Each structure stands twice: as structure tokens, then as C-alpha cells.
Amino acid sequence: MDLHGKVCVVTGASSGIGRRTALDLARAGARVCVAARREQRLTELISEMGGEAQGHSYAVTDVADREQVKKLAAHVRATYDRCDVLVNNAGIPGRSEFSADAIDDLQKVMNVNFYGAVYCTAEFLDLLEASSPSHVVNVTSVAGRLASPGFSTYSASKFALVGWTESLEPEMAKRGIYFSSIEPGFIPTEGFPQEGLTKDPMLSRILGTEGQVSAAILDAISSRKPVRVVPRWYYLLQVPKVLTPPVYRFVLKRLMDSGMVGRVGESS
């Protein structure tokens, strides 16, 4: 897909991966609608992208609220009457270990990380189909492939999003809507600072960057790649799970027992 002149919607755009992706899409010539909960951040981003004169716009949106997502879709329909690319990036961490008191946190994280993407895709479906070939990018996580001890809430939301994306990809391709799962590893952002890694000279080597994730998103759009892991070498982490499950489970237990999980912090 040549992005010049295309209409792209990016959720969770007030910071981190979403913000960087919006900027890179604008540099590629796209008209970008950015959505997030913090209006001041959005107006500053629009200005940095070149302003409304360049075809950019924003809509204050909490993706966990379907009525707000409907208003976002209505704004895009009224402003552009098309949607070529939808980037479902909005996400929040879920840090607590599971307990009877963790249900509310689980529902909150699922509402943003999973249902937020579901709501956006559903409300934009008619525009995406009318604009086909179009593309939906779901920013999932390596934590949606590999369980993270102590972070079951976050892993559950990302496992759900990965499975949903993989199921939809062949189904929606028949309608001219292509799906990609972008799976970041440990990426320092405002919402996911990764302090346990950034402060350790050795562990910091496994970190990726917002720019790498944004580049993977744009590459997936242009080449219709269904899956991109960032950094790419994180693919190798999935080998033990597939080929030697007992070894995989042993390593998870050792990480939990050693306290390494607490040092590493959230996945992106």
C-alpha cells in the first residue's frame, strides 16, 4: 500500500508507540486521525504532524467505551468518508498477581487491550470494506505468545488479541481487509517504562525501541505481513515453547522463583 493520501486511524496516540506511529504515517504522506484520552497531547501531536491543513485530525476517545468508539468512527466518516488503515494500539499494563481481588483489574485491562480493538474494528468495518484493500494492525505483544509469570492479566488480554487477529486474518482477507499482529517485546514507553531493564547494563540489551515498532507497523501495512515480532530475534524465544514444553515451563518457574520477573517489569 502506498500511504500517500491514505486515511489512517491510530488509537493510543498520545504517547509511546502510537505517537511515533502517527508521526511516521504523517511523514509517509498519510492523513492521520489520532485518538486517545488526553486532548492536550493530541492537539500537540496534530501540530507536530503539520496540522489540520495537512489533513490530520483528532478525537478524544476511551476505546474501552463503545459509545466513544462509535463517535470516533462517526468523526472519521464525516471528515474523510473512508478508512484505509486502522492501528489498534491503545493498551494498559496489568501488573498484579492473580487473586480474588484481581477480577476488577482483569476486566479493566481486557476492556482496553482486547475489547478496545474489537470495538474499533467493528465500528470501522464498513469504512474499511468500502476502502479496500485496507489494513488493520493490532499491536499485540510477545506476552501474547509467551506467558509472563506474575502478569497473568496482561498476558490474558494479549493472548486473546493474538488469537482473535489470527482468526480474522484469512476471514477478512476475502473482503479486502488485511490484518497484522505486531508483537513488541520489551519496549520502554511512558506506559511501560521497563525500569528493571533500562537500569541494568546487561538486561538493557534486550530492549527494543518505539521507532522499531513503528517501522514494523508501516512495513506490515505496505507488505501485508500478518505477523511482525519486534525486535525480530524475539522469534527465537518461542522455539522452546513449541519444541520442548517442559523446558519452557521450567524456565518460567525459575524466573518466578528468582525474582527476575519483578526486575523486568511489564511487557510492551
PyRosetta script that sets phi, psi and omega in degrees:
from pyrosetta import init, pose_from_sequence

init()
pose = pose_from_sequence("MDLHGKVCVVTGASSGIGRRTALDLARAGARVCVAARREQRLTELISEMGGEAQGHSYAVTDVADREQVKKLAAHVRATYDRCDVLVNNAGIPGRSEFSADAIDDLQKVMNVNFYGAVYCTAEFLDLLEASSPSHVVNVTSVAGRLASPGFSTYSASKFALVGWTESLEPEMAKRGIYFSSIEPGFIPTEGFPQEGLTKDPMLSRILGTEGQVSAAILDAISSRKPVRVVPRWYYLLQVPKVLTPPVYRFVLKRLMDSGMVGRVGESS")
pose.set_psi(1, 128.0)
pose.set_omega(1, 170.8)
pose.set_phi(2, -81.8)
pose.set_psi(2, 117.2)
pose.set_omega(2, -173.0)
pose.set_phi(3, -77.6)
pose.set_psi(3, -11.1)
pose.set_omega(3, -176.2)
pose.set_phi(4, -62.4)
pose.set_psi(4, 120.8)
pose.set_omega(4, 178.7)
pose.set_phi(5, 83.2)
pose.set_psi(5, -7.6)
pose.set_omega(5, -179.4)
pose.set_phi(6, -73.8)
pose.set_psi(6, 154.3)
pose.set_omega(6, 178.4)
pose.set_phi(7, -98.2)
pose.set_psi(7, 120.9)
pose.set_omega(7, -177.8)
pose.set_phi(8, -122.7)
pose.set_psi(8, 136.0)
pose.set_omega(8, 177.3)
pose.set_phi(9, -113.6)
pose.set_psi(9, 129.4)
pose.set_omega(9, -178.8)
pose.set_phi(10, -125.5)
pose.set_psi(10, 121.0)
pose.set_omega(10, 175.9)
pose.set_phi(11, -93.5)
pose.set_psi(11, 161.2)
pose.set_omega(11, -177.3)
pose.set_phi(12, 61.6)
pose.set_psi(12, 38.3)
pose.set_omega(12, -170.2)
pose.set_phi(13, -92.1)
pose.set_psi(13, 2.2)
pose.set_omega(13, -175.8)
pose.set_phi(14, -77.1)
pose.set_psi(14, -13.5)
pose.set_omega(14, 179.2)
pose.set_phi(15, -162.2)
pose.set_psi(15, 174.6)
pose.set_omega(15, 169.9)
pose.set_phi(16, 59.6)
pose.set_psi(16, -138.9)
pose.set_omega(16, -175.7)
pose.set_phi(17, -61.9)
pose.set_psi(17, -41.0)
pose.set_omega(17, -179.4)
pose.set_phi(18, -62.3)
pose.set_psi(18, -43.9)
pose.set_omega(18, 179.5)
pose.set_phi(19, -63.1)
pose.set_psi(19, -47.3)
pose.set_omega(19, -178.9)
pose.set_phi(20, -63.3)
pose.set_psi(20, -38.9)
pose.set_omega(20, 179.3)
pose.set_phi(21, -64.7)
pose.set_psi(21, -42.7)
pose.set_omega(21, 178.5)
pose.set_phi(22, -60.3)
pose.set_psi(22, -44.0)
pose.set_omega(22, 178.6)
pose.set_phi(23, -62.1)
pose.set_psi(23, -43.5)
pose.set_omega(23, -178.4)
pose.set_phi(24, -68.8)
pose.set_psi(24, -36.2)
pose.set_omega(24, 176.0)
pose.set_phi(25, -64.9)
pose.set_psi(25, -40.9)
pose.set_omega(25, 178.2)
pose.set_phi(26, -63.6)
pose.set_psi(26, -40.9)
pose.set_omega(26, 177.9)
pose.set_phi(27, -64.1)
pose.set_psi(27, -27.9)
pose.set_omega(27, 178.5)
pose.set_phi(28, -81.3)
pose.set_psi(28, -0.2)
pose.set_omega(28, 175.9)
pose.set_phi(29, 97.7)
pose.set_psi(29, 5.6)
pose.set_omega(29, -179.9)
pose.set_phi(30, -79.0)
pose.set_psi(30, 156.6)
pose.set_omega(30, 168.8)
pose.set_phi(31, -94.8)
pose.set_psi(31, 122.7)
pose.set_omega(31, -167.7)
pose.set_phi(32, -118.5)
pose.set_psi(32, 130.1)
pose.set_omega(32, 170.1)
pose.set_phi(33, -104.9)
pose.set_psi(33, 120.4)
pose.set_omega(33, -178.5)
pose.set_phi(34, -104.9)
pose.set_psi(34, 142.9)
pose.set_omega(34, -177.5)
pose.set_phi(35, -134.7)
pose.set_psi(35, 138.8)
pose.set_omega(35, 175.9)
pose.set_phi(36, -172.9)
pose.set_psi(36, -177.8)
pose.set_omega(36, -176.7)
pose.set_phi(37, -89.1)
pose.set_psi(37, -21.0)
pose.set_omega(37, -173.7)
pose.set_phi(38, -100.1)
pose.set_psi(38, 104.9)
pose.set_omega(38, -173.3)
pose.set_phi(39, -64.0)
pose.set_psi(39, -42.5)
pose.set_omega(39, -177.8)
pose.set_phi(40, -60.2)
pose.set_psi(40, -41.8)
pose.set_omega(40, 177.8)
pose.set_phi(41, -60.8)
pose.set_psi(41, -39.5)
pose.set_omega(41, -178.3)
pose.set_phi(42, -68.3)
pose.set_psi(42, -42.4)
pose.set_omega(42, -180.0)
pose.set_phi(43, -65.7)
pose.set_psi(43, -37.7)
pose.set_omega(43, 176.9)
pose.set_phi(44, -64.6)
pose.set_psi(44, -39.7)
pose.set_omega(44, 179.6)
pose.set_phi(45, -65.8)
pose.set_psi(45, -44.2)
pose.set_omega(45, 178.9)
pose.set_phi(46, -58.0)
pose.set_psi(46, -42.9)
pose.set_omega(46, 178.9)
pose.set_phi(47, -62.0)
pose.set_psi(47, -43.1)
pose.set_omega(47, -180.0)
pose.set_phi(48, -66.2)
pose.set_psi(48, -29.5)
pose.set_omega(48, -179.6)
pose.set_phi(49, -78.5)
pose.set_psi(49, -14.9)
pose.set_omega(49, 179.5)
pose.set_phi(50, 123.2)
pose.set_psi(50, -4.7)
pose.set_omega(50, 174.8)
pose.set_phi(51, 84.2)
pose.set_psi(51, 178.3)
pose.set_omega(51, -178.8)
pose.set_phi(52, -63.4)
pose.set_psi(52, -27.1)
pose.set_omega(52, 179.9)
pose.set_phi(53, -61.3)
pose.set_psi(53, -24.1)
pose.set_omega(53, 178.1)
pose.set_phi(54, -92.7)
pose.set_psi(54, 7.3)
pose.set_omega(54, 176.6)
pose.set_phi(55, 91.6)
pose.set_psi(55, 12.3)
pose.set_omega(55, -178.5)
pose.set_phi(56, -94.8)
pose.set_psi(56, 154.0)
pose.set_omega(56, 179.4)
pose.set_phi(57, -153.6)
pose.set_psi(57, 173.3)
pose.set_omega(57, 178.1)
pose.set_phi(58, -142.6)
pose.set_psi(58, 161.3)
pose.set_omega(58, 175.0)
pose.set_phi(59, -146.3)
pose.set_psi(59, 121.5)
pose.set_omega(59, 176.8)
pose.set_phi(60, -66.9)
pose.set_psi(60, 120.8)
pose.set_omega(60, -171.7)
pose.set_phi(61, -147.5)
pose.set_psi(61, 131.9)
pose.set_omega(61, 166.6)
pose.set_phi(62, -101.5)
pose.set_psi(62, 110.1)
pose.set_omega(62, -172.8)
pose.set_phi(63, -67.8)
pose.set_psi(63, -15.1)
pose.set_omega(63, 177.4)
pose.set_phi(64, -76.2)
pose.set_psi(64, -10.7)
pose.set_omega(64, 179.6)
pose.set_phi(65, -106.3)
pose.set_psi(65, 108.9)
pose.set_omega(65, -173.8)
pose.set_phi(66, -63.5)
pose.set_psi(66, -32.0)
pose.set_omega(66, 178.9)
pose.set_phi(67, -65.0)
pose.set_psi(67, -37.7)
pose.set_omega(67, 176.3)
pose.set_phi(68, -68.4)
pose.set_psi(68, -35.9)
pose.set_omega(68, 176.7)
pose.set_phi(69, -64.5)
pose.set_psi(69, -38.5)
pose.set_omega(69, 176.8)
pose.set_phi(70, -61.6)
pose.set_psi(70, -39.0)
pose.set_omega(70, 178.0)
pose.set_phi(71, -67.3)
pose.set_psi(71, -36.1)
pose.set_omega(71, 175.8)
pose.set_phi(72, -61.4)
pose.set_psi(72, -47.1)
pose.set_omega(72, 179.2)
pose.set_phi(73, -63.1)
pose.set_psi(73, -39.0)
pose.set_omega(73, 178.6)
pose.set_phi(74, -64.2)
pose.set_psi(74, -39.1)
pose.set_omega(74, 177.1)
pose.set_phi(75, -62.0)
pose.set_psi(75, -45.3)
pose.set_omega(75, -179.7)
pose.set_phi(76, -66.2)
pose.set_psi(76, -38.6)
pose.set_omega(76, 179.5)
pose.set_phi(77, -64.6)
pose.set_psi(77, -43.7)
pose.set_omega(77, -178.2)
pose.set_phi(78, -71.7)
pose.set_psi(78, -34.3)
pose.set_omega(78, -175.4)
pose.set_phi(79, -83.2)
pose.set_psi(79, -39.9)
pose.set_omega(79, -172.6)
pose.set_phi(80, -122.1)
pose.set_psi(80, -26.4)
pose.set_omega(80, -176.1)
pose.set_phi(81, 58.4)
pose.set_psi(81, 30.6)
pose.set_omega(81, 175.6)
pose.set_phi(82, -168.5)
pose.set_psi(82, 163.4)
pose.set_omega(82, 172.6)
pose.set_phi(83, -150.1)
pose.set_psi(83, 113.4)
pose.set_omega(83, -178.3)
pose.set_phi(84, -91.3)
pose.set_psi(84, -32.4)
pose.set_omega(84, -177.3)
pose.set_phi(85, -140.5)
pose.set_psi(85, 130.5)
pose.set_omega(85, 173.1)
pose.set_phi(86, -119.5)
pose.set_psi(86, 120.8)
pose.set_omega(86, 178.1)
pose.set_phi(87, -108.0)
pose.set_psi(87, 104.1)
pose.set_omega(87, 177.4)
pose.set_phi(88, -84.8)
pose.set_psi(88, 92.5)
pose.set_omega(88, -173.9)
pose.set_phi(89, -110.3)
pose.set_psi(89, -21.5)
pose.set_omega(89, -174.1)
pose.set_phi(90, -56.3)
pose.set_psi(90, 133.1)
pose.set_omega(90, 179.7)
pose.set_phi(91, -163.5)
pose.set_psi(91, 154.0)
pose.set_omega(91, 177.9)
pose.set_phi(92, -132.3)
pose.set_psi(92, 155.5)
pose.set_omega(92, 178.8)
pose.set_phi(93, -80.1)
pose.set_psi(93, 159.9)
pose.set_omega(93, 172.2)
pose.set_phi(94, -134.5)
pose.set_psi(94, 103.8)
pose.set_omega(94, -167.5)
pose.set_phi(95, -95.9)
pose.set_psi(95, -25.8)
pose.set_omega(95, -167.7)
pose.set_phi(96, -71.4)
pose.set_psi(96, 143.4)
pose.set_omega(96, 170.0)
pose.set_phi(97, -68.1)
pose.set_psi(97, 153.5)
pose.set_omega(97, -173.0)
pose.set_phi(98, -72.2)
pose.set_psi(98, 138.2)
pose.set_omega(98, 174.6)
pose.set_phi(99, -157.6)
pose.set_psi(99, 176.7)
pose.set_omega(99, 178.5)
pose.set_phi(100, -62.5)
pose.set_psi(100, -24.8)
pose.set_omega(100, -179.2)
pose.set_phi(101, -87.2)
pose.set_psi(101, -1.1)
pose.set_omega(101, -174.4)
pose.set_phi(102, -92.8)
pose.set_psi(102, 0.0)
pose.set_omega(102, -175.9)
pose.set_phi(103, -62.5)
pose.set_psi(103, -43.7)
pose.set_omega(103, -179.5)
pose.set_phi(104, -60.6)
pose.set_psi(104, -40.9)
pose.set_omega(104, 178.8)
pose.set_phi(105, -65.1)
pose.set_psi(105, -40.5)
pose.set_omega(105, 178.4)
pose.set_phi(106, -61.3)
pose.set_psi(106, -44.8)
pose.set_omega(106, 179.4)
pose.set_phi(107, -64.6)
pose.set_psi(107, -39.5)
pose.set_omega(107, 179.3)
pose.set_phi(108, -63.0)
pose.set_psi(108, -46.7)
pose.set_omega(108, -179.0)
pose.set_phi(109, -66.5)
pose.set_psi(109, -41.9)
pose.set_omega(109, 178.0)
pose.set_phi(110, -62.8)
pose.set_psi(110, -38.5)
pose.set_omega(110, -179.0)
pose.set_phi(111, -62.7)
pose.set_psi(111, -36.1)
pose.set_omega(111, 179.8)
pose.set_phi(112, -85.2)
pose.set_psi(112, -55.7)
pose.set_omega(112, -169.8)
pose.set_phi(113, -72.4)
pose.set_psi(113, -35.4)
pose.set_omega(113, -179.1)
pose.set_phi(114, -104.4)
pose.set_psi(114, -61.0)
pose.set_omega(114, -175.8)
pose.set_phi(115, -66.9)
pose.set_psi(115, -27.0)
pose.set_omega(115, 175.3)
pose.set_phi(116, -58.7)
pose.set_psi(116, -43.9)
pose.set_omega(116, 177.3)
pose.set_phi(117, -67.7)
pose.set_psi(117, -38.2)
pose.set_omega(117, 178.9)
pose.set_phi(118, -63.7)
pose.set_psi(118, -47.7)
pose.set_omega(118, -179.8)
pose.set_phi(119, -59.9)
pose.set_psi(119, -47.4)
pose.set_omega(119, -178.3)
pose.set_phi(120, -61.9)
pose.set_psi(120, -46.0)
pose.set_omega(120, -178.8)
pose.set_phi(121, -62.4)
pose.set_psi(121, -41.8)
pose.set_omega(121, -179.5)
pose.set_phi(122, -63.8)
pose.set_psi(122, -44.6)
pose.set_omega(122, -175.7)
pose.set_phi(123, -74.5)
pose.set_psi(123, -22.7)
pose.set_omega(123, 178.9)
pose.set_phi(124, -98.0)
pose.set_psi(124, 0.3)
pose.set_omega(124, -171.5)
pose.set_phi(125, -58.3)
pose.set_psi(125, -42.7)
pose.set_omega(125, -178.4)
pose.set_phi(126, -66.6)
pose.set_psi(126, -39.7)
pose.set_omega(126, 178.0)
pose.set_phi(127, -67.0)
pose.set_psi(127, -41.2)
pose.set_omega(127, 179.3)
pose.set_phi(128, -62.7)
pose.set_psi(128, -42.0)
pose.set_omega(128, -179.2)
pose.set_phi(129, -70.0)
pose.set_psi(129, -39.1)
pose.set_omega(129, 178.7)
pose.set_phi(130, -67.8)
pose.set_psi(130, -25.5)
pose.set_omega(130, -178.8)
pose.set_phi(131, -97.4)
pose.set_psi(131, 6.0)
pose.set_omega(131, -173.9)
pose.set_phi(132, -59.7)
pose.set_psi(132, 148.4)
pose.set_omega(132, 2.8)
pose.set_phi(133, -71.3)
pose.set_psi(133, 130.3)
pose.set_omega(133, -178.6)
pose.set_phi(134, -128.4)
pose.set_psi(134, 178.1)
pose.set_omega(134, -172.2)
pose.set_phi(135, -146.2)
pose.set_psi(135, 136.7)
pose.set_omega(135, 172.7)
pose.set_phi(136, -114.9)
pose.set_psi(136, 125.3)
pose.set_omega(136, 177.0)
pose.set_phi(137, -111.2)
pose.set_psi(137, 118.6)
pose.set_omega(137, 175.0)
pose.set_phi(138, -102.2)
pose.set_psi(138, 117.6)
pose.set_omega(138, 177.6)
pose.set_phi(139, -82.0)
pose.set_psi(139, 102.3)
pose.set_omega(139, -176.5)
pose.set_phi(140, -96.8)
pose.set_psi(140, -122.3)
pose.set_omega(140, 179.6)
pose.set_phi(141, -178.5)
pose.set_psi(141, 154.9)
pose.set_omega(141, 168.4)
pose.set_phi(142, -59.5)
pose.set_psi(142, -27.3)
pose.set_omega(142, 176.9)
pose.set_phi(143, -67.8)
pose.set_psi(143, -8.7)
pose.set_omega(143, 173.6)
pose.set_phi(144, -91.3)
pose.set_psi(144, -0.4)
pose.set_omega(144, 175.1)
pose.set_phi(145, -116.3)
pose.set_psi(145, -36.3)
pose.set_omega(145, -176.3)
pose.set_phi(146, -120.8)
pose.set_psi(146, 124.9)
pose.set_omega(146, -178.4)
pose.set_phi(147, -63.3)
pose.set_psi(147, 142.5)
pose.set_omega(147, 179.6)
pose.set_phi(148, -112.8)
pose.set_psi(148, 104.2)
pose.set_omega(148, -179.9)
pose.set_phi(149, -56.3)
pose.set_psi(149, 134.3)
pose.set_omega(149, -179.2)
pose.set_phi(150, 87.2)
pose.set_psi(150, -6.7)
pose.set_omega(150, -179.2)
pose.set_phi(151, -131.7)
pose.set_psi(151, 45.1)
pose.set_omega(151, -175.4)
pose.set_phi(152, -62.1)
pose.set_psi(152, -33.7)
pose.set_omega(152, 179.7)
pose.set_phi(153, -62.9)
pose.set_psi(153, -50.3)
pose.set_omega(153, -179.7)
pose.set_phi(154, -64.9)
pose.set_psi(154, -45.0)
pose.set_omega(154, 179.8)
pose.set_phi(155, -59.7)
pose.set_psi(155, -42.7)
pose.set_omega(155, -179.7)
pose.set_phi(156, -58.9)
pose.set_psi(156, -43.1)
pose.set_omega(156, -178.5)
pose.set_phi(157, -65.7)
pose.set_psi(157, -36.8)
pose.set_omega(157, -177.9)
pose.set_phi(158, -80.9)
pose.set_psi(158, -34.3)
pose.set_omega(158, 172.5)
pose.set_phi(159, -59.5)
pose.set_psi(159, -42.7)
pose.set_omega(159, 178.5)
pose.set_phi(160, -61.1)
pose.set_psi(160, -43.8)
pose.set_omega(160, -177.5)
pose.set_phi(161, -68.9)
pose.set_psi(161, -38.7)
pose.set_omega(161, 177.1)
pose.set_phi(162, -63.2)
pose.set_psi(162, -48.9)
pose.set_omega(162, -179.2)
pose.set_phi(163, -62.7)
pose.set_psi(163, -40.7)
pose.set_omega(163, 179.3)
pose.set_phi(164, -64.7)
pose.set_psi(164, -42.3)
pose.set_omega(164, 179.4)
pose.set_phi(165, -63.5)
pose.set_psi(165, -45.5)
pose.set_omega(165, -179.1)
pose.set_phi(166, -64.8)
pose.set_psi(166, -35.1)
pose.set_omega(166, 178.7)
pose.set_phi(167, -69.6)
pose.set_psi(167, -38.4)
pose.set_omega(167, -177.6)
pose.set_phi(168, -76.4)
pose.set_psi(168, -28.1)
pose.set_omega(168, -171.4)
pose.set_phi(169, -54.3)
pose.set_psi(169, -53.6)
pose.set_omega(169, 178.8)
pose.set_phi(170, -72.2)
pose.set_psi(170, -31.4)
pose.set_omega(170, -179.3)
pose.set_phi(171, -65.4)
pose.set_psi(171, -47.0)
pose.set_omega(171, -175.9)
pose.set_phi(172, -79.5)
pose.set_psi(172, -21.6)
pose.set_omega(172, 178.2)
pose.set_phi(173, -60.0)
pose.set_psi(173, -30.4)
pose.set_omega(173, 178.4)
pose.set_phi(174, -65.2)
pose.set_psi(174, -22.4)
pose.set_omega(174, -179.5)
pose.set_phi(175, -101.4)
pose.set_psi(175, 8.2)
pose.set_omega(175, 177.7)
pose.set_phi(176, 81.6)
pose.set_psi(176, 16.0)
pose.set_omega(176, 178.1)
pose.set_phi(177, -113.9)
pose.set_psi(177, 115.5)
pose.set_omega(177, -176.2)
pose.set_phi(178, -98.7)
pose.set_psi(178, 143.5)
pose.set_omega(178, -176.8)
pose.set_phi(179, -119.4)
pose.set_psi(179, 142.3)
pose.set_omega(179, 175.0)
pose.set_phi(180, -133.9)
pose.set_psi(180, 142.5)
pose.set_omega(180, 172.5)
pose.set_phi(181, -106.5)
pose.set_psi(181, 114.4)
pose.set_omega(181, 176.5)
pose.set_phi(182, -99.0)
pose.set_psi(182, 121.4)
pose.set_omega(182, -168.6)
pose.set_phi(183, -118.4)
pose.set_psi(183, 87.3)
pose.set_omega(183, 178.9)
pose.set_phi(184, -71.8)
pose.set_psi(184, 150.7)
pose.set_omega(184, 169.8)
pose.set_phi(185, -91.4)
pose.set_psi(185, -126.8)
pose.set_omega(185, -179.8)
pose.set_phi(186, -87.7)
pose.set_psi(186, 107.4)
pose.set_omega(186, -177.7)
pose.set_phi(187, -123.0)
pose.set_psi(187, 112.7)
pose.set_omega(187, 178.9)
pose.set_phi(188, -65.6)
pose.set_psi(188, 121.9)
pose.set_omega(188, 175.5)
pose.set_phi(189, -139.7)
pose.set_psi(189, 177.5)
pose.set_omega(189, 178.8)
pose.set_phi(190, -60.5)
pose.set_psi(190, -44.4)
pose.set_omega(190, -178.1)
pose.set_phi(191, -78.4)
pose.set_psi(191, -23.5)
pose.set_omega(191, -178.9)
pose.set_phi(192, -130.5)
pose.set_psi(192, 77.3)
pose.set_omega(192, -171.7)
pose.set_phi(193, -67.3)
pose.set_psi(193, -20.7)
pose.set_omega(193, 178.6)
pose.set_phi(194, 55.6)
pose.set_psi(194, 42.2)
pose.set_omega(194, -175.4)
pose.set_phi(195, -61.4)
pose.set_psi(195, -32.7)
pose.set_omega(195, 179.0)
pose.set_phi(196, -63.7)
pose.set_psi(196, -23.8)
pose.set_omega(196, 179.4)
pose.set_phi(197, -96.2)
pose.set_psi(197, -43.3)
pose.set_omega(197, -174.2)
pose.set_phi(198, -64.4)
pose.set_psi(198, -26.6)
pose.set_omega(198, -177.9)
pose.set_phi(199, -89.0)
pose.set_psi(199, -3.3)
pose.set_omega(199, -179.5)
pose.set_phi(200, -110.5)
pose.set_psi(200, 116.6)
pose.set_omega(200, -176.0)
pose.set_phi(201, -57.0)
pose.set_psi(201, -35.1)
pose.set_omega(201, -178.8)
pose.set_phi(202, -78.7)
pose.set_psi(202, -50.2)
pose.set_omega(202, -177.2)
pose.set_phi(203, -66.8)
pose.set_psi(203, -27.9)
pose.set_omega(203, -178.3)
pose.set_phi(204, -63.1)
pose.set_psi(204, -15.9)
pose.set_omega(204, -179.3)
pose.set_phi(205, -69.2)
pose.set_psi(205, -18.0)
pose.set_omega(205, -178.9)
pose.set_phi(206, -89.2)
pose.set_psi(206, -1.9)
pose.set_omega(206, -177.9)
pose.set_phi(207, -73.2)
pose.set_psi(207, 147.0)
pose.set_omega(207, 168.9)
pose.set_phi(208, -106.5)
pose.set_psi(208, -173.5)
pose.set_omega(208, -177.5)
pose.set_phi(209, -128.4)
pose.set_psi(209, 159.3)
pose.set_omega(209, 175.3)
pose.set_phi(210, -58.6)
pose.set_psi(210, -38.7)
pose.set_omega(210, 179.9)
pose.set_phi(211, -62.4)
pose.set_psi(211, -38.1)
pose.set_omega(211, 178.2)
pose.set_phi(212, -64.6)
pose.set_psi(212, -40.4)
pose.set_omega(212, -179.9)
pose.set_phi(213, -67.7)
pose.set_psi(213, -43.9)
pose.set_omega(213, 178.2)
pose.set_phi(214, -60.7)
pose.set_psi(214, -41.8)
pose.set_omega(214, 178.3)
pose.set_phi(215, -62.5)
pose.set_psi(215, -38.2)
pose.set_omega(215, 178.1)
pose.set_phi(216, -66.3)
pose.set_psi(216, -37.7)
pose.set_omega(216, 177.8)
pose.set_phi(217, -63.4)
pose.set_psi(217, -48.0)
pose.set_omega(217, -179.7)
pose.set_phi(218, -65.6)
pose.set_psi(218, -36.0)
pose.set_omega(218, 177.6)
pose.set_phi(219, -66.1)
pose.set_psi(219, -41.1)
pose.set_omega(219, 179.0)
pose.set_phi(220, -63.6)
pose.set_psi(220, -37.9)
pose.set_omega(220, 178.5)
pose.set_phi(221, -65.4)
pose.set_psi(221, -46.1)
pose.set_omega(221, -175.1)
pose.set_phi(222, -73.0)
pose.set_psi(222, -30.5)
pose.set_omega(222, -175.0)
pose.set_phi(223, -109.2)
pose.set_psi(223, -3.0)
pose.set_omega(223, -178.9)
pose.set_phi(224, 59.4)
pose.set_psi(224, 35.4)
pose.set_omega(224, 176.3)
pose.set_phi(225, -73.0)
pose.set_psi(225, 129.5)
pose.set_omega(225, -177.0)
pose.set_phi(226, -74.8)
pose.set_psi(226, -24.7)
pose.set_omega(226, -177.7)
pose.set_phi(227, -141.6)
pose.set_psi(227, 134.5)
pose.set_omega(227, 170.7)
pose.set_phi(228, -137.0)
pose.set_psi(228, 126.1)
pose.set_omega(228, 176.2)
pose.set_phi(229, -102.1)
pose.set_psi(229, 137.3)
pose.set_omega(229, -176.5)
pose.set_phi(230, -130.6)
pose.set_psi(230, 125.2)
pose.set_omega(230, -12.7)
pose.set_phi(231, -62.7)
pose.set_psi(231, 158.6)
pose.set_omega(231, -171.2)
pose.set_phi(232, -63.2)
pose.set_psi(232, -32.1)
pose.set_omega(232, -176.5)
pose.set_phi(233, -66.2)
pose.set_psi(233, -12.3)
pose.set_omega(233, 176.4)
pose.set_phi(234, -62.6)
pose.set_psi(234, -18.6)
pose.set_omega(234, 174.2)
pose.set_phi(235, -52.7)
pose.set_psi(235, -37.8)
pose.set_omega(235, -175.4)
pose.set_phi(236, -63.4)
pose.set_psi(236, -25.3)
pose.set_omega(236, -179.0)
pose.set_phi(237, -67.0)
pose.set_psi(237, -19.2)
pose.set_omega(237, -178.6)
pose.set_phi(238, -85.2)
pose.set_psi(238, -13.1)
pose.set_omega(238, -176.5)
pose.set_phi(239, -61.9)
pose.set_psi(239, -49.0)
pose.set_omega(239, 179.8)
pose.set_phi(240, -59.3)
pose.set_psi(240, -36.7)
pose.set_omega(240, -179.7)
pose.set_phi(241, -62.3)
pose.set_psi(241, -38.8)
pose.set_omega(241, -176.9)
pose.set_phi(242, -80.4)
pose.set_psi(242, -43.6)
pose.set_omega(242, -172.0)
pose.set_phi(243, -92.7)
pose.set_psi(243, -34.1)
pose.set_omega(243, -176.8)
pose.set_phi(244, -136.6)
pose.set_psi(244, 72.8)
pose.set_omega(244, -177.4)
pose.set_phi(245, -54.2)
pose.set_psi(245, -39.0)
pose.set_omega(245, 178.9)
pose.set_phi(246, -61.7)
pose.set_psi(246, -38.5)
pose.set_omega(246, 177.8)
pose.set_phi(247, -64.5)
pose.set_psi(247, -41.9)
pose.set_omega(247, 178.8)
pose.set_phi(248, -59.0)
pose.set_psi(248, -47.2)
pose.set_omega(248, -179.4)
pose.set_phi(249, -67.9)
pose.set_psi(249, -34.1)
pose.set_omega(249, 177.5)
pose.set_phi(250, -63.7)
pose.set_psi(250, -44.1)
pose.set_omega(250, 179.9)
pose.set_phi(251, -64.1)
pose.set_psi(251, -41.5)
pose.set_omega(251, 178.1)
pose.set_phi(252, -59.5)
pose.set_psi(252, -44.3)
pose.set_omega(252, -179.3)
pose.set_phi(253, -64.1)
pose.set_psi(253, -42.2)
pose.set_omega(253, -179.8)
pose.set_phi(254, -64.3)
pose.set_psi(254, -38.9)
pose.set_omega(254, 177.3)
pose.set_phi(255, -61.5)
pose.set_psi(255, -42.2)
pose.set_omega(255, -179.8)
pose.set_phi(256, -66.9)
pose.set_psi(256, -44.9)
pose.set_omega(256, -177.8)
pose.set_phi(257, -66.6)
pose.set_psi(257, -31.7)
pose.set_omega(257, -176.5)
pose.set_phi(258, -81.2)
pose.set_psi(258, -12.9)
pose.set_omega(258, -176.3)
pose.set_phi(259, 83.7)
pose.set_psi(259, 4.5)
pose.set_omega(259, -179.3)
pose.set_phi(260, -61.7)
pose.set_psi(260, -33.2)
pose.set_omega(260, -179.4)
pose.set_phi(261, -58.2)
pose.set_psi(261, -43.5)
pose.set_omega(261, 179.6)
pose.set_phi(262, -64.9)
pose.set_psi(262, -30.9)
pose.set_omega(262, 179.2)
pose.set_phi(263, -72.6)
pose.set_psi(263, -39.2)
pose.set_omega(263, -174.9)
pose.set_phi(264, -71.4)
pose.set_psi(264, -41.3)
pose.set_omega(264, -179.4)
pose.set_phi(265, 85.0)
pose.set_psi(265, -160.2)
pose.set_omega(265, -172.6)
pose.set_phi(266, -74.2)
pose.set_psi(266, 153.6)
pose.set_omega(266, 167.7)
pose.set_phi(267, -82.3)
pose.set_psi(267, 162.7)
pose.set_omega(267, -178.3)
pose.set_phi(268, -82.8)
pose.dump_pdb("model.pdb")
